[in-house]
Amino acid sequence: MTSDSDPYVEDLALAHLLADIADSIALERYQSLDLVITTKPDNTPVTDADRAVETALRQALSTHRPKDGLLGEEFGSDITGAKRYWVIDPIDGTKNFMRGVPTWATLIALVEVAEDGSEEVVVGIASSPALSRRWFASCCQGAFVTFNGDTRRISVSQVASLTDASIAYSDFIGFDDRLEAFKKMLDGAWRTRGMGDFWSHMLVAEGAVDVAIEPTLAVWDMAALDIIVREAGGTFTNTSGRSGPFGDSGVSTNGVLHNAVINGLNT
C-alpha cells in the first residue's frame, strides 16, 4: 500500500493511530442514552463525544508531533508559522451521530505549507467505525479503503457524461444563487441521492458515485476528503473551481466530469 520511498509513511501510520483512538472513544458514546448535546455559537450541535475525541487527538499529537501545528473544529487552531499542520474533524456528521444514524466519521489530515505559502494536503484518513470502513491516502501512493479488516485500493469511475452520472449531495441549503443551476443539473443526471457529509465524497473515490457537491463547508470537513479523492484519480475543488479544501465548499468528481459540473454550477 506504500512504497519504501514514501516520505509520508510515518505520518500515515500516526494518522491511523489517531483514528484508532478516535474510533474507540466515539463508538463508546455512539447511541449512548446519556450523550450530552449542546449548541455552538453558529447554531450547530456538538456532543461530548466530539469534544472528547478532539481532546484525545490533541494530546496524542502533542506527544508524537509537538512541533506540528493543529487545526481542529472544536478547539481552534495553532498553525501560525507552521510548515505542516494537522486538521481534525472529530466527528463529521454530528447530527447523524446524535440520532443514531451510522454515517459519521473522524476526519484527519496533514497539510504541508510551501515556501511560497501554498498549502497541500499530503495525508488523509476518514474513519467510519459504525460503517466498519476506513478510507486513507498519502501523497502519490494511491487511495485505499479498509472494510472489516480487508484493505483494497480504490479508484473513481469513468462515467463521461452528466446524463449518465450519479450525483450525491446533502440538501439544497447553502446553494443560494447557484440553486437553480444545481437543480437543473440534478434533473439531467442519471441518478441523484441526498447522502452528504464525508460519505458522498468517499463514494466518489470508490467509483460508486460520480459527483458529490456541498456548497458550505469548512476546511476540517474537506482536508482528508481532498487527498483521498485525488489519490483515487478524481478531482476536488470548491464550487468555483478552486483546487483543494480551502475554498468554503466542496465538489468531488471522477475528474472527467469536473469541468461540466463546475460550468453547470456557475452558468
C-alpha positions in Angstrom: 0.0 0.0 0.0 3.0 2.3 0.5 6.5 2.1 -1.1 9.8 2.1 0.8 10.4 5.6 -0.6 7.1 7.0 0.6 8.1 10.2 2.6 4.8 10.1 4.5 4.8 6.5 5.7 5.3 7.6 9.3 2.8 10.4 9.1 0.2 7.9 7.7 0.9 5.5 10.5 0.4 8.2 13.0 -2.9 9.2 11.3 -4.0 5.6 11.7 -3.1 5.6 15.3 -5.1 8.8 15.8 -8.0 7.2 14.0 -7.9 4.2 16.3 -8.0 6.4 19.3 -11.0 8.4 17.8 -12.9 5.2 16.9 -12.6 3.8 20.4 -13.9 7.0 22.0 -16.7 7.7 19.5 -18.0 4.2 19.4 -18.3 4.0 23.1 -20.5 7.2 23.1 -22.5 6.3 19.9 -26.1 5.6 20.7 -25.4 6.3 24.4 -28.5 7.3 26.3 -26.5 9.9 28.3 -25.0 11.6 25.3 -24.6 15.3 26.1 -25.6 17.6 23.2 -25.1 21.4 23.3 -25.4 24.1 20.7 -22.4 26.1 19.4 -22.5 29.8 18.6 -23.1 29.0 15.0 -26.2 27.1 16.0 -24.8 23.7 15.1 -24.9 20.9 17.6 -21.9 19.4 19.3 -21.7 16.4 21.6 -19.5 15.4 24.4 -18.1 12.8 22.0 -16.9 15.5 19.6 -15.0 17.2 22.3 -13.6 14.0 23.9 -12.3 12.8 20.5 -10.6 16.1 19.7 -9.1 16.4 23.1 -7.6 12.9 22.9 -6.2 13.5 19.4 -4.7 16.8 20.6 -3.0 15.1 23.5 -1.6 12.3 21.2 -0.2 14.9 18.7 1.4 16.9 21.5 3.3 13.7 22.4 4.1 12.4 18.9 4.4 15.6 16.9 4.8 18.5 19.3 6.3 20.8 16.6 3.4 20.4 14.2 0.6 22.8 14.1 -3.0 21.8 14.7 -6.4 23.0 13.4 -9.5 21.4 15.0 -13.2 22.1 14.7 -14.0 22.2 18.4 -10.9 23.9 20.0 -9.5 26.2 17.3 -6.1 26.4 15.7 -2.4 26.9 16.4 -0.9 26.9 12.9 0.8 30.4 12.7 4.2 29.9 11.1 3.8 26.1 10.9 5.4 24.3 7.9 3.0 21.5 8.5 -0.2 21.1 10.5 -2.9 18.6 11.2 -6.5 19.2 10.5 -9.1 17.3 12.6 -12.9 17.0 12.4 -13.6 14.8 15.5 -17.0 13.7 14.2 -18.1 14.7 10.8 -21.8 14.1 10.7 -22.6 15.1 14.3 -26.3 15.2 13.5 -26.2 11.7 12.3 -24.1 10.6 15.3 -26.5 12.0 17.8 -29.6 10.5 16.1 -28.1 7.0 15.8 -27.5 7.2 12.0 -24.2 5.3 11.3 -22.9 7.6 8.6 -20.4 9.7 10.6 -16.6 9.7 10.7 -13.5 11.2 12.2 -11.5 13.1 9.6 -7.8 13.5 10.0 -5.4 15.3 7.5 -1.9 16.6 7.4 -1.2 19.8 5.4 2.2 20.9 4.3 3.0 24.6 3.7 5.5 25.5 0.9 7.9 28.4 1.0 5.6 30.4 -1.2 2.8 29.9 1.3 0.8 27.4 -0.8 -0.7 24.5 1.0 -1.3 20.9 0.1 -2.9 18.0 1.9 -0.4 15.1 2.0 -2.1 12.6 4.3 -5.8 11.9 4.9 -8.0 9.5 6.8 -11.8 9.2 7.0 -12.6 6.6 9.7 -16.2 5.5 10.0 -16.3 2.7 12.6 -20.1 2.4 12.6 -19.9 1.5 8.9 -16.8 -0.7 9.6 -14.9 1.4 7.0 -11.7 3.5 6.9 -10.5 5.4 3.8 -7.0 6.7 3.6 -4.4 8.1 1.3 -1.0 9.7 1.2 0.7 11.8 -1.5 1.5 9.8 -4.7 0.7 6.5 -3.0 -3.0 5.9 -4.1 -6.2 5.7 -2.1 -7.5 2.7 -0.1 -10.4 1.5 1.9 -10.4 -1.0 4.7 -13.7 -2.8 5.3 -14.0 -5.4 8.1 -10.2 -5.9 8.1 -9.8 -6.2 4.3 -7.9 -3.4 2.5 -8.2 -2.7 -1.2 -7.1 0.1 -3.5 -9.9 2.3 -4.8 -10.4 4.5 -7.9 -13.0 6.8 -9.3 -15.5 5.9 -12.1 -15.0 6.5 -15.8 -18.5 7.9 -16.4 -18.1 10.7 -19.0 -21.5 12.3 -19.3 -23.6 14.0 -16.7 -26.7 12.3 -18.2 -25.1 9.0 -17.1 -23.8 10.3 -13.8 -24.9 9.6 -10.2 -24.8 12.8 -8.1 -24.7 13.0 -4.3 -25.4 16.0 -2.1 -26.6 16.9 1.4 -29.6 19.1 0.8 -30.4 22.4 -1.0 -29.4 24.7 1.9 -26.5 27.0 1.0 -26.6 26.9 -2.7 -28.1 30.4 -2.8 -27.8 31.8 -6.4 -26.5 28.5 -7.7 -29.6 26.6 -6.6 -31.5 26.7 -9.9 -28.4 25.7 -11.8 -27.8 22.9 -9.4 -31.4 21.6 -9.7 -31.1 21.7 -13.4 -28.0 19.6 -13.2 -29.8 17.1 -11.0 -32.8 16.9 -13.3 -30.4 15.9 -16.1 -28.5 13.3 -14.2 -29.0 9.6 -14.3 -29.4 9.3 -10.5 -29.3 11.6 -7.5 -29.2 10.9 -3.8 -29.1 13.2 -0.7 -26.3 11.4 1.2 -23.9 14.3 2.1 -21.1 14.7 4.6 -17.9 12.7 4.1 -19.9 9.7 2.8 -20.8 11.1 -0.6 -17.2 12.1 -1.3 -15.8 8.7 -0.3 -18.4 7.1 -2.7 -16.9 9.2 -5.4 -13.4 7.9 -4.5 -14.7 4.4 -4.7 -16.3 4.9 -8.1 -19.8 4.2 -6.7 -20.9 7.8 -7.2 -19.6 10.2 -9.9 -20.1 13.6 -8.3 -20.5 14.9 -4.8 -21.4 18.6 -4.1 -21.7 20.5 -0.8 -22.0 24.3 -1.0 -20.9 25.3 2.5 -18.0 23.5 4.3 -15.1 24.3 6.5 -11.5 23.1 5.9 -11.8 20.4 8.6 -14.8 19.0 6.6 -12.7 18.7 3.5 -9.0 18.3 4.0 -9.0 14.5 4.4 -11.5 14.0 1.7 -9.5 16.1 -0.8 -6.4 13.9 -0.9 -8.4 10.6 -0.8 -10.4 11.7 -3.8 -7.3 13.0 -5.7 -5.3 9.8 -5.0 -8.3 7.8 -6.2 -7.9 9.6 -9.6 -10.6 12.2 -9.0 -10.7 16.0 -8.7 -11.6 18.1 -5.6 -12.3 21.8 -5.8 -14.8 24.3 -4.4 -17.9 25.3 -6.3 -16.0 28.0 -8.2 -13.3 25.5 -9.4 -10.5 26.4 -6.9 -8.4 23.3 -6.2 -8.1 21.9 -2.7 -10.1 22.1 0.5 -9.6 25.8 1.3 -12.5 27.4 -0.5 -15.5 27.1 1.8 -17.3 24.5 -0.4 -16.5 21.0 -1.8 -17.0 19.4 -5.2 -15.7 15.9 -5.8 -15.9 14.3 -9.2 -14.2 11.5 -11.1 -12.2 14.2 -12.9 -13.8 13.5 -16.4 -17.0 15.3 -15.3 -15.4 18.1 -13.3 -15.4 20.9 -15.9 -19.0 20.2 -16.8 -20.0 20.2 -13.1 -18.3 23.5 -12.3 -19.6 25.1 -15.5 -23.1 23.9 -14.8 -23.0 25.3 -11.3 -21.8 28.7 -12.5 -24.0 29.4 -15.5 
